[in-house]
Amino acid sequence: GTPVLGMPIGGVPELVRPGQTGWLAKEANSAALEEALSEALLDIAAGKTLRESCRAIAEQAYGIELQAKRYEALFTSML
């Protein structure tokens, strides 16, 4: 349930959903990160909370039962 601030590198863009699970810089540089941080601070100051949506998305997309099913499917496909 904790929103994050990230840069668009590696797998971060697949995990951070702007407005739902956190804030994502538009580019991988300090100016873009500063802009995203400013946006996050303004949202937080305005009372915006992403805790509920973060938790819901984490449980729905990355829950342990779903992970187990995905691993089972992967291992079955390798037989």
Secondary structure in CASP SS format (residue, H / E / C, confidence):
PFRMAT SS
TARGET T0000
AUTHOR 0000-0000-0000
METHOD secondary structure of the structure
MODEL  1
G C 1.00
T C 1.00
P C 1.00
V E 1.00
L E 1.00
G E 1.00
M C 1.00
P C 1.00
I C 1.00
G C 1.00
G C 1.00
V H 1.00
P H 1.00
E H 1.00
L H 1.00
V C 1.00
R C 1.00
P E 1.00
G C 1.00
Q C 1.00
T C 1.00
G E 1.00
W E 1.00
L E 1.00
A C 1.00
K C 1.00
E C 1.00
A C 1.00
N C 1.00
S H 1.00
A H 1.00
A H 1.00
L H 1.00
E H 1.00
E H 1.00
A H 1.00
L H 1.00
S H 1.00
E H 1.00
A H 1.00
L H 1.00
L H 1.00
D H 1.00
I H 1.00
A H 1.00
A C 1.00
G C 1.00
K C 1.00
T C 1.00
L C 1.00
R H 1.00
E H 1.00
S H 1.00
C H 1.00
R H 1.00
A H 1.00
I H 1.00
A H 1.00
E H 1.00
Q H 1.00
A H 1.00
Y H 1.00
G C 1.00
I H 1.00
E H 1.00
L H 1.00
Q H 1.00
A H 1.00
K H 1.00
R H 1.00
Y H 1.00
E H 1.00
A H 1.00
L H 1.00
F H 1.00
T H 1.00
S H 1.00
M C 1.00
L C 1.00
END
